Amino acid sequence: MMRFILPLVVFLVLAAFLFKGLHLDPHEVPSPLIDKPAPAFTVPQLLDPKKTFSPQEMKGKVWLLNVWASWCVSCREEHPVLVALSEQKIVPIYGLDYKDKREDAAAVLRNGGDPYTVTAFDADGRVGIDYGVYGVPETYVIDKKGVIRYKQIGPINSQNLRETLLPLVAKLEKE
Amino acid sequence: MMKWLAIVMLGLMPLFAHAGEAKDLAADPVLEKRMIGLAEKLRCLVCQNESLASSHAELAEDLRREVREQMAQGKNDQEIIDYLVARYGDFVLYEPPMKSYTLLLWFGPFALLLIGVGVLLYQLRKRRRTLPETQLSDEAQKRAAALLNDDKEIR
């Protein structure tokens, strides 16, 4: 009897691990910045280089910081979702245009709509490094105290918006 | 006249054809060597299976620049590693640190080895028990010897 049970148990354990592995994305590296204050920065705005943006101005608000770029293909996929979200006025979306050309990024916002209250312009990617950005698009949910509560790696879509981001925003609004 | 002008212009071409690579190396070879040494221990987050030293991803280039600048500012290797881990997590380290959740990673293979040795010993002992030593009678011994020595009889 043992001759059959033991291989079966080994098989089932292995199958369970492999099945779990199917649903893990090795590109999703957990961020050490969760529950840490959002790193401070001050950079020029994309559409008005004379003005600056800095996250310290956002104290007291729940907001999203969406890192994007005109050269990023998944960002195009995400863009209409963000435009629709901004029209609902549930949560302000701030953009961080990462390692981009000003005119290219401005053209994206002109043609596809501008979901961002303000877009900060990170020309050399230094703000990106401080936020641990390694693949755009990435979105940070930041609470009223300026603490990063969640990081969405990869594009926002209607599913993760409905299941994760919006419930979290609603919860943080009450804090 | 035009021909000579063309020849002169062609002759001048190499002046404008400089290869724009490895200029960082020239800046400070000692620092560059130190940077590469450290970057080999760090993982590029974009390609994941390449070190920061060998990756051509743009992020890797930016991070090498960052490491280079921090070294130039006089930071030691550990401070730079801490800086990167604070932003990207332990994942940037090729050698995972020993922590409670990495114990299985560090000692799992040895545990598997021990289990394997245990199973092997158990099986060997069981086999010795199931195969009792057989004693041949004198007659059987002689027959066996005859068979082994005389291959004609085997046929």
Interface residues (C-beta under 8 A of the other chain):
Chain A: P26 H27 V29 P30 S31 P32 L33 K99 D124 G125 R126 G128 I129 D130 Y131 G132 V133 Y134 G135
Chain B: L45 V46 Q48 E58 L59 D62 L63 E66 V85 A86 R87 Y88 G89 D90 F91
